[in-house]
Amino acid sequence: MPQPVAGCSFDFLSALEIPKRLHPSALGLSSLVRRSVSARRHQAFKRVGRGRSRDPTGSHAASMSAEDRRNLHAFQDYVTKTLDPTCILSYMAPWFKDDEVQHIQAEKNNKGTMEAASLFLKFLLELQEEGWFRGFLDALVHAGYSGLHEAIETWDFQKIESLEEYRILLKRLQPEFKTTVNPKDILPKISECLISQECEEIIQVCSNKGLMAGAEKMVECLLRSDKENWPKTLKLALEMDENKFSQLWIVDKDAKNAESKVLEDDEIETSDIQIFYKEEPECQNLSQNLSPPSASPTCTPLKPRNYQLELALPAKEGENTIICAPTGCGKTFISLLICEHHLKKFPQGQKGKVVFFAIQLPVYEQQKSVFSEYFEKLGYKVAGVSGATSENILMEQIVENNDIIILTPQILVNNLRNGTIPSLSVFTLMIFDECHNTGKHHPYNMIMFNYLDQKLGDSSDPLPQVIGLTASVGIGDAKTTMEAIEYICKLCASLDTSVIATVKDNLEELEEIVYKPQKFFRKVESRTTDRFKCIISQLMRETESLAKNIFDKLGTVTLESVSQIQNRNFGTQKYEQWIVSVQKACMVFQLPDKDEESRICKALYLYTSHLRKYNDALIINEHARMKDALDYLKDFFTDVRAAGFDETEQHLTQRFEEKLKELESVSMDPSNENPKLQDLSFILQEEYHLNPESRTILFVKTRALVDALKKWIEENSELSFLKPGILTGRGKTNHNTGRGRARGSKCFLLTSNADVIEKEKINIYKENMMNDSILRLQTWDKAVFKEKVLQIQIQEKLIRDSQGKVEPVPDKENKKLLCRKCKGFACYTADIRVVEDCHYAVVGDAFKKCYVSKLHPKPKTFGHFEKRAKIFCARQNCSHDWGIHVKYKTFEIPVIKIESFVVEDITTGAQKLYAKWKDFPFEKRSFDATEMSE
């Protein structure tokens, strides 16, 4: 990264000279010339002096302008990558001529934003008037460039530099982004990360050119964003919208190395189409809570039902409890009752502290809102922290200053690991939503490992009470009741619970609120022939071949997932999962030639994006009208043409259009009508004839299929009595949504696959086995149950401890470390020394030539270390952050972080990425003061 320059000056026109353009003071802007040096600025600036005064000769002002001018020139690459100059031109009117403004605007229209920014900087650096620099900074603030303003004010661009890896990732993912993201849906959620003018431009492009072009414009704007939190804000927006792109947009570094899971056949397609009927209840509040957790406690007084009091009772008596009750019974409200009782039971001078865990971000947001609304009226303090909001938040203060903390579980895992939260003893109650996930390497289990280590160890510190909430504890792969009981006992051991609370005494009341629908299975016929599927499948095979051909040209370099296309059935969710796995593999694909790497990844994303659309169309064709499947593809290719229509997209579009005439012909053939829709229409007419007040929910696989079925209903004259609407995703239901739980509800499963019906029947059998197993466990003696749980915990800890002691065999072969950004050589593993078990320093003079340093903006002393400077890649146009320069005892050493590098095998050239040093099994040598002295 370029270094800020202080105390340099050029020859300028005197401030007394009459400028060629209007002086800002003539417009009442004389205050712009007064600027104090920020306390955060680089140490070198302090030499110039603080709180400068007006110098009648202009020499002082000229000196400071020279300094600012030189630094702005040094950091101009950051400015041109970030700034859209047309957003601030109106604020710079006093300093720019009209023809210059027009020139900048034309440059943007003809050549692009970066070229316009370069021209803007050229004009800016030529300015001689006093106050131009302050005017520029003020213009940035007015326009909304808070991050760029801070960077220039302090001459510290580290925050903007830290966003580079996300810019690179978004560029790589751009072909997939534009085909899967609806910019209108997520723009309100990310608008704070963009300039208001950019938001208006995105909306305008969507209206004029279509959603795909609008998505391209959104990517362009995000790549320029100077907001430090835009990657996490985008992630949150995608997850709130339940967009598939969120699977690729990974902002958690720990999660980047996680392997994607490809669902097996028995995990998907358990139902093709389901229809739930229900009557709308006359009144709803939290005590009924038919749609938790989105319901809000707005009705007063909140009177719990008897079954809710029954479920809450063991927990209110202080027992560690799993509350197992059906969806819609009001488990959110039950948790509020338990929390309130828990907090009020402490005597004066003592306080309880509750932590509530929610796995999904939308659920986290909902629970945070519900708990805040309920408890803040009672005088309790509620706070929430998720991965999207954890940046720059001091967790110890959050925990210290609040009574109830809502968390996504990984936040607590991270803070336990780094010692910010010393132990779980800071809490008095932990509530795990969807607690059946407590297993294997889930964050819930990581938290409970910490809990159980404390319980089974020597600590005398008190442990918090544990409450689990779930609609189903599950039975895993159990085939018998005894195996099911063992599975449930292991879950209880993981959560340190020996009570499973279910409704028994007030079952009739529960069934009045949450009625279990009667299930009907119907096997329907498929189309006898499906020419549409044959044509689309051929186009998909051709597209797959194009993807594979890329790697055939590369020889030995390949993506494993690309070669695993065999036995993938087109038109299934399993094929969708394969597409995701290819795209995730492409995210970490590396080639020495970065241009070639970018070209290949872009092509792969284009191919897989088109394969996804074809796959969606086949799903529509399978379950709805052939006509709607074709319309879906025609709309997609129309958007492709309106957006960035490159050579690859032109070829793929041409192949589709060559088949379009035949596709239109088969889709209009009456013999190709879908038998499933005929059966569905019959069921709907029959049920609404019996009960005209019925309400129906169709559960389907994809959003595209939702739209197709809605269109079919609207165009079907026999179903004109229906008014279809759309519900998508969790957390979007409201008070008026039911869920097929009213008395008299029916559930129909329509499928052409007999295996699907059989699997659904197996699921019902497993549910009954689970309920029988819970009833048996509830008859156990409490002491016996607790002893069973304890023995499982001891055994699991022994296994866990033995696994933890197995150290990977270190690789003794010397490896290269390359800059992760530019792939320039940095050092060898043989040059790395471990300092005090956790810091990794590079020794030898050779490494000094590979990096440049800059005084650390926040110097700090900790232990034997004195943090003095930041170090960056010295290669031109890179400046990637590599770590810090420290004084350790009497030695000056560079300390590097592994996530800034790519590890390359010297022999094979294979490259690997590591998020943490502990994951890199190279032969580690300890820092030796004697070696350094020699």
N, C-alpha and C positions, 0 to 999 in steps of 0.2 A: 504494500500500500504506500502511495506517495507520502512524503513527510511534510507537515505544515512548516512554512517558512516564516520566521519572525525577523523584524528589523531590517528588511530589504526595502530599497526604494528605487524608483525610476525617476526620470526627469518629467515633470508634469507642468501644465499650464498653472500659473499661480491662481489661487482662489480669488484674487482681486481682478483677474482677467475677465473680460466679458465673454461668456460662453456663446457658442453659435446657436444654442437652443435655449428655451426658457429655463431660467434657474428655478429650482424647486421652491426656494424661499419666496419667490414672487407669487406662488400659489398658496401661500400660508402653510407650507410644509417644512418650515425651518426646523421644526423639532426632529425631522428625520436625520439631521446632521449630528445630533447628540446621541452618542452610543457609548455605553459603559461596557467594559469587558466582562463577559460572564465568568463567574467563579469556577465554572466547569472547564474553561478552556485550557488548552495545553500550557504547561509550565512556561514554555518559551515566550508566550504572550505577556506574561507578568513583567517581563523586562521592559516592555513598552510603557507600562504604567496604567493605573486604574483611574476611572472617572476623568477622562481627558477633557480639557477645556478648549474653548474656541481660541485659536491662534490667529491674530489679525494678519499675519503674513501668509497664512495658509500652509506653512511648511509642516506643521504637526499633522494636519489633516492629510496632506499629501503623503506623509510617511506611512500613516495608517492605511490609506488607500492602496499604497504600493504593496503593503503586506497582504491585504485582503485580495488584491488583484493577483498576486503571485500564488497564493494558496488556492484561489478559485480556479486558476489555470491548472494547477497541479492535480486538483480533484475533479476536473471537468468531465472525465469519463462517467463518474457516478451521477453527475448532474444530467448529462445527456441521456442516460439510461432511465432516469426517473422522471424528469420534468417534461410535461407538455406545455410549451411556452404560451400557447394560445389561451391557457387557463389563467395566466397572470398578466397578459398584455394590458388589460384595462387598468390594472393597478400600477403599471409602469409608464403610463401616458406622459407624465412630466419629463421623462428621460429619453423617450424614443420619438423619432420623427414618424409622421404618418406613412411615408413611403417604406420605412423600415418595418413598421407593423404589418403593412400589406405584404412585404417581401417574406416575412416570417410565416404569415398565414398561407401564402402561396406555396412556400417550401413544404409545409405540412401536407397540403392537398396533393402536391405533385410527387414528392419524394418520400414523405413519411415524417413521423413525429421526432425521431432521433435527429434527422437532418435539420429539422426546424429548430430543435433545441441547440444544435451546434451553431447554427446561424445566430440564434438569440444570444448565446454566450459570446460570440464574436463581437456583436454590437455592444454587449454589456461591458466587455473588457476594454473597449475603445472609449468608454465614457470618461470624461475628465471632471465633471461637475462634482462638487462636494455633496455628500449625502447619498450618492447613487447606491452604495453598498447597503446602507441601512434601508433604503427604499426597496431594494431587491428582497431583503430579509422580511420586511413587512408585507410585501406582495405575496411571498410564500405563505405567510400566516393567514392572510385574508383569503387566499385561494384554497387553503386546507392542506398544504404540504407541511404538516407538522414534523414528520420524520426528517425530511430534507432540511427544513429550517434548523432543527436541533443539530444535525450533523454539521452544517456550515457554521452555525453559531459557535460550536465547540471544536470544529475541525476534527471531528471524530466520526468516521463513517463506518464504524464497526457494526452497528446495528443494521445498516443497509447492506453491508457486505455479508452479514450472517444470513440474509434472505436469498443469497445467490443459489444455494443448493435447491431451494424450492422453485426458483425461476427456471433452473435447468430442468427440473422434474416436470414442471407445468408445460414447458416447451415440448418436452418429449411426449407428454400425454395429450397435447392439444388436439390431435385427430379424434381421440376418444371423448374428450371433453365436449367437443362441439356436436357430437352425435348423441350424447346421453344427457346433457345438462340443458334444462330449460332456463335460459337467463332471466326470464321474467319471474320465475318462481323463487330464485335465490337472491336476486338483486336486492330486495328489501332487507335481507339478512346480512349482506356484506357491504351495503352502501357506505358504512362508516369507514371502510378501508379504501374507498375510492373518492375522487374529486367529484363534486356535484355535477360539474359539466360533463364528466365522463359517464355518470349515471344517465344523464339526459341523452348522450350520444348512443349509449347501448340501447335504450328504449327506442330511439329513432331508427337505428339499424334494424332492430327486430320488426318494427312496423313496415319499413320500406323493403327489406331484403329477406326477412324470415328469421326464424329462431336460430338456425345454424350459423348464419352470418352474425347474429347478435351474440352468440356464444364465442365466436372468434374475436369479436370486439371486446368482450369481457376478458378473455385471456390476455389480449393486448394491454388492457388497462391494469390487470392484476400484475403483469410482469413489470409494470412501472411503479406499482404501489410502494410508498415509503413507510407504510404502517407496519410496525414490527409484528403485529399479531395477525396479519392477513392470512397466513397459512392455516392457523388454528380456527379463525373465524370462518374461513371457507369450509374447513372440515366439519364444523358444527352445523353450518347451513346445509351441507350435503346430507348429513345424518338426520337432521330435523326433517328434511325433505325425502328421506329414505332413498336417496339416489344411488344407483349402482356405482357411480364414479367414486363414491366415498371409499370403496374397497381398494382403489388404487391410490387415492390421495392420503398417504400415510405421513402424519407429522410427528408421531411418537417414534423416536429413534430406536427404542427397544422393539417396537412392533415391525420395523422395516425388515428384520431378519426372520420374522415369523413365516412359516410355510403356509401357503393357502391350502384350504381343505377342499377336496373334491368330493361332493356328496355321492354316496353310493345309492343304488336304485331303491333300496329299502328305506332310505331317508327322505325320498321325494315322491311326488306323485301318489300320495296316499288317497288323494281325491282329485277328480277332474273338475267337477262343478258341484258346489253345495248350495242349497237354498235353505235359509232359516226363516220361519214365520214367527211373528210375535205381535202381541198387542201392546200399544204404548201405555205405560202406567200413567195414572192421573197426576202424580206428584213424585218428584225425585229430590232427594237430598243425600248428604254423605252417609246417613244411617242406612239408606237403601243402596246407594253407591253402585248403580248398575253399570257404570263405565269407569272404574278406577283405572289409573290414578288421576285421570284428567279432571274428575269432579272437584269442585271447589266448595269449601264449607261456608256457603253464603246464607243458608237457612238457619235461623235460630229459633228456639234452642235446639241444639244437636242432641237428640235423644237416641241413645244406642238401643238396638234391638236385643232381645234376650239371647239369641244365638251369638251375637257379637260379644256380649258380656261373657258368655260361656267360653268362647275362644280366647278371650283376653285373660280369663281368671288365673291360669297357672303362671303366666308371665307377671301379672300384678302381685302374685304371691312370692315373686322372686326367683321362680324356676327358670332355668335355661330351657327354652321351648321352641319347637318347630310348629308353627300354625299352618295347618294344611286345610285349605278351604277353597271351594270353587271360585273361578273367576266371576266377578260381579257381586260377591257377597259383602264387599266393603272392607277389604283387608287394610286399605289405607286408613280408614277411619279407626279400625281396631288398633293400628300402630299409634295413632294420635292419642287414643285412650290410655294405652300402656305408657307412652312417654309422659303424659300429663300426670298420671299416678306416680310414676317413678320420680319425677322432678319435685313433686310436692311432698314426698315421704321423708326428705332429708330434714333433720332438725336445724334450727337456727345456727348459723355459723358454718354450716356445711352446704355443699352444692353438688348436684348431679351434673353429669355432662354426657350428652347423648350423641352418637354418630349413627347416621342412617346411610346405608350404601345402596346406590342404584347403578346398575350395569350400563344401561343405555343412556346416552345424553338426553334424548327427548324425555325419558322417564325421570332422569335427574332434574331437568328443568321443571317438570310438573310437580314433583314432590317438594322441591325447594319452594315453589309458589304456595302449595297447600300448607306446608308446615309454617311458613312465614305468616300466612294469613291467619292461621289458627292460633299460633303461640305468641306472636307479637302483641296481640290484643290482651294476652294474659301477663304481659310484662317480661317475657323471655326473649333472649336475643338469638336469632337464627342466621346462619351464614351457609354459603355453599361454595364448593371448589370442585371444578372438573378439569379435565385435560385442556379444555379450551380457554379456561380462565386462570390457570395455575401460574402463568408467567408473572413474575414480579410480585407474587403474593407471599407474604411471610406466614407460613403455616402455623408456626408456634404462636403467633399473635392471634390468628383465626381461632385456634383451639382455646387459647387462654381467655379470649374476650367474648366467647359465645357459649350459650347453653346447649344449643343443638346445631350440629354441623352435618350438612348433606354432602356426601362425597361420591365420586366415582371411585371404585376400590383401588385402582392403580395408584391414585394420588397418595393414599395411606401407605401402600406398599413401598413407593419411592421414598417417602419421608421416614419410614421405619428403617430402611436400608441406609439412608444417609445420616441418620441420627438426629434429624430435626425434631422428630417425635421420639423420645427415648424409649417408651414402652407403651403397651396398650393400657397400662394402669392409669393413664391420664383420663380415660373414659370410665363411666360407670354403667353404660348401657350401649350395646352395639346391635343394630337391627339390619339384617341382610335381606333385601328384597330379592325375589327369585332365588332363594337359598339353595335350591336343588343343583345349582351350578357349582357348589363347593366340592370340587374334585380335581385331581390331576394338577395342572399348573395354572389353574384359574386364579386370578387375584384374590378371590375369596379364600381359597385354600392357602395362599401365601400369607394372608393375614392370620388365619387360624393356626398355621404352623408356628408363627410367632407366639400366639396365645398358648398353644400346647407346650411349646418349649419352656415357657415361663411356668406353666402349671406343673409340668413334670420335672422341672429343674429345682434349683435351690432357692429361688426367689420367694420372699415372703410378702411381696407387694400384692395388693388386692387386684383381682381380675374383674373385668366388667361382666355384667349379665349379658347373655347372648340370646337374641330372638331371631328366628328365621321365618320368612313368609313365602309360601308357595301354594300353587294350585294343585301340584302333583309332585310327590317326592320321587316318583319313578321306581323302577325295579331293575334297570339296566338290562342285562342279557339273561336274567333269571328265567328258568324253565319251570321251577317248582315253587311252592309257597315257602319252603325252607330257604331256598336260595334268595327269594325276594326279601324275606325277613333279614337275612344276612346283609343284603345290599342296603336296606334301610338303616340297619344298625351302624353300618360304616358311615353313612351320611350323618347320623346322630353323633358318632364319635368325632367326625370332622368338625362339627359345630359345637361339640361338648354339651349336647342336650340329651336328656333322658325322659323328656316329655314330648309327646306328639299330640297336639290339641286338634281335635276334630269336633264337629257338631254331632251330638248324640241326643241330648235331652230336648233340644229345640229344633229337631229335624223338620218337623212339619212347617214351622215358621220359615226356616231357610228355604224350603221348597216353594213357599209362596213368593219369595223374592227371586230365587234362582232356580228356575224349573229346568230340569234336564230334558232336552227335546227327544222325542221319539225318532229313531233312525230308520230310514228306508233305503234299500239298495236297489238300483235299477241298472241292469246291463243293457246297453243300447248297441245298435248295429253301427258299424263304420261304413264309410263310402266303399263301394265295391272296387272302384278304381279311383286313383287320385293323380291325374295328369299334372295338376298344379304342383304337388309335392315332388313329382319326378323332375320337373323343370327347375324348380328352386334348388333341389338337392344337387343337380348337375352344376348349377352356378356356384354352389357352395364348394363342391369338389374342385372346381376350377380355381376358385379363390384360395383354397387351401394349398393347391399346387403352386400358386404364385408365391405364397408365403414360404413354402419349403424350398423353392428354387433359389431364394435369397441365400440360404445357408449352404446349398449345394455349391454355389460359387465361392463361398468362403473356405471350403475344404473342411479342416478339422474343427473350426469354430462353429458351434451350434447351440441352440437352445433346446434343452431336453424336452420341454413341454411340446414343442412343435412336432417332434417325432412321435408323440403319443396320441396321434389323431385317430388311429385305428380303433374300431369298436365304439366310436362316439356316435350315438344316434342323433341325427338331425331333428330339430324341433322338440328338444327336451331341455329341462333345467340343468341336466348333467352336462350337456354341451355348452350351456352358458357358463358353467363353472370352469370348463376347460378353457374357454376364452379368457376368463379372468386370470387363470393360472399362467397363460401365455403372456398376458399384459404385465403381470407382476414380475415374471422372469425378465421381461424386456426392460423393466425399470432399473435393473442392476447389470444389464448387459454392457460389456466393456470391449472396446477395440482401441489399438494404438492410434489409429486414424480417427480423430473425433468427428470430422465431417462425415466420414463413411458410417461411423456409429450412429450419428444423428439421422442420416438418410435411411439406414436400415430400420431403426426404431420407428421412425415416422411411417414408413411403408407398412411395417407390421401392425401398427396401431390402426392404420387405415383398413388393412385387410380384415383384421379381427372385428373392427367396428361394423364393417359391411356384413361379415358373417353373423354378428349378433342381430342385425336387422333382419337378415334372412331367417334366422332361427326364430325370432319373434313372430315373423310372418307365418311360419309353419305352425307355431302354437296357435295363432289366431285361426288358421285354416283348419286345424284339428278340432277346435272347440266352437268355432263360430262360422261366419260365412266366408267363402272363398273370395267373394267380392271385396270384403273388408280387409282381408289379408293383402290383396293386390293394391287397394287404395293406400294402405299403410306404407307399402314399398314405393309407390308413386310419389307420395308426399315426401318421403325420405330423399329420393333422388332429385326432386324439385329443390329441396333445401340444399343439397350438395351442389347443385348448379349455381345457386345464388351466393354461396359462400366461396372460400378459396378453392377454386376448381383446378387442381394440379393434374399432372400427366397421369398419375396412378388413378385418381378419381375419374378422370375422363375415360380411361380404359374400362374400369369397372362399370361405369354408367353405360358405356356403349354396349357391353355384353348384356346388361339387363334390357336395354332398349331393343336389342335384336330379338329378344324373347317376348317382348311386351305384347305384340299382336296376338300371339298364341295364348299367352296368359289371359288376356282380356276375353278371348273366345271361350276358353274353358270355364272362366269364372262366371260367364253369363249363361252357361248351359244349365237348364233346370234340373237335369239329371245329376248334377253335382251338388245339390242341396245337402246340407249336413243333417243326418238323422237325429243327432243329439238335440238340435234346435227344435225339431218337431216334437220330441218327447218333452223338452223343457216347456215349450208353448202349451202343450196339453196339461202338464202339471200346474202351471200358473193359472190357466183358465179354470181348471177344476177346483183348485183351492180357493181362488177368489170368488167363485160361484158359491162355495160353501160358506165363506166368511168374507164379505166385501171389505171389512175393516182390517184385513190382514196386512202385514208388512213383510217384505222379503229382502234378504241379503244374498247375493250371489258371491261366493268366494272363488276367486280365479287366480291364475298363476302370475300374470304380468299386467302392468298398467295398460299396455297396448291392447290386451284382451278385454280389459274393463271398457275401454273406449269402443271396441268393436261390438260388444254385447249391448252396450247402451244404445248404440246406433241401430242395432237390429231390433231392439224393443220399440224404439221410436218410429221405425219404418214398418212395423208389423201391425196391420190393421186389426188383427185378432186380439192384440194386446194394447189397444188404444186407451184402455182404462187405466193403464199404468203410467206413472210419472217417474222415470228413473233418475236417480242422482248418483253421485260418486263419493265413496269414502275410500281414502287410501292411507294405509300405514297406521302404526300405533301412535297414540298421542294426538290424533286428529279428531277423535270422536268428541262429542259435546254432551250436554245434559240430556238432549233429546234423542240420542242414539240408544237404542237397546242392543241386545246381542243374542237374540234367539233364545232368551231365558224365560220368557213369559209362559204361563200355564197354557198348554195346548200347542206349544211349538213343535214343529216337525223339521226333521233334517233329511234331505234327499241327497243321495250320492249317485250321480249319473256317470257312467264310464263304459267304454267299449272294451276295457281290459278286465278280464275276470280276476287276474292276480291282484289288482288294486282293491277289489271288493274283499278278497281273502285277507289281504294285509290289514284292511280296516277292521275286519272281524277279529283278527289277532290283537289289534290294539285295544279293542273292547275287552277281550279276555284278559289282557295284561292289566288293564285298569281295575277290573274286578279282583284280580289276584293281589294288586297293590292294596286295595281297600280291605280285603280279608287279612292281609299281613299286618296292616296297621291295627286292626281290631284285636288281633292276637297279641301284638306287642303291648297294647293298652291294658291287657289282663295280667301282664308280668308284675311281679313284685318290684317295687321301686328300687330296692337295694340290689336286686338281681340285675335289673336293667342297667343301673349305674356301674356295677362291676363289669358287665359285658362291655359297656362303652369304654371303661378304663383299660381293659385288657387289649382292646383293639387299638387304642391310642398308644399304649406302650409298644405294641408290636410294630405299628406303623412308624413310630419314632425311631425304633431300632433300624428298620429298613432305610428310613430317610437319612439317618446319621451315617450308616455304612455307605450309602450311595454318595453322600457328600464328601467322604474321605477319599474317593477314587479320583486321583489327579490324572489329567490327560498326559500322555507321554510327550515331553517337549520335542519339537522338531529341531534337530541340531544343525540342519542345513541353513546356510546363510541366505537371507532374503533381502530383496530391495523394498524400500518404502518410497512410493511415488506420491506426489501431490494429488489429492483426490480430484482437484479441479482441473489442473492443466496437464497432469500426468508427468510432470518434470521430476527428475531424480532428486531425492532428498538425502537418504542415508541408507546404510545397511543395518540389519538387525544386530550384527556384530559390534556396531558402534553404540548400542543402547545399553544404559545402565539403570538399574532399579534403585531409587533413593527412598529409604525408609519404607520399603515394602509396597508403596503405592504410587510413586512419582517416577516417570520415565524420562531420563535425560539422555542427550546425545553428546558423546565425547569426541574429541579430535577436531583439528582445524578445518578439515574439508567441509564439514557441515556449515561452518560460519559463512561460507561463500554462497550457500543456498538460500539463506533467509535474510530479511531486513527486519529491523526492530523499530518500535515506536514507543515512547514513554507511555506507561500504563495509565489510563484515565483514573483508575482507582487503586493506587499503590497500597499495599497492605503487608503487614508482617504477621506470620503465623508460625509458631514453633521456631525451628531453625531457618525458616525460609523468609526471604524478603522479596515480595513480588515487585519487580521494577518496570518491566516492559512487555509489550505484546510482540510476538514474532510472526512474520508473514512470508509466504513464498516470494522469492526475489525475482522470479521470472516476469518479464514484461507483460502487462495486462492480466496478471493473475492476482497477486496479493492475497492469496487464500490464507485464512487464519490457521496457523499451525500450533499455537500454544503460547507460552509465556517465557520470559527470561527472568531468572531469579538469582539472588545471592543466597547460596546455601553455605552456612558457616562462613568460610573464607573464600569459597569458590563461586565464580560466575558461570552459570550453566543454563542452557536452553532446555526447557521441559516441554515435551510434545504430547499431543492427544491423538490417539489412534484413529478416531473417527475422521481426522483430517487427511488420512492417507489411504492409498491402495497398496496392499501387500502383493508383491510379484515374485513368483518362483523363478530363480535365476536360470534354472535348467529348462523348464517347460514353458515359461512365459505366462503360466496361468495366474490369474489375478483374483484376489479375494478382498472382501470388505469386512471390517470388524467394527462393532459399535463400542466395545469395551476391551481394555487390555486383558482382562481375565479370560476373554474368549479366544485370545490369540496364543496358541500353545508353542511359542518359540522358546529357545533356551535362554533363560533370563540370568543375567549376571549382575551382582550387586555393585553399587557404587563403592569405589575404593579410593580413599583419599591419597594413598601412596601412589596409585597409578596416575592420579591427576597431578601430583607433585612432580613425578618423573616426566 
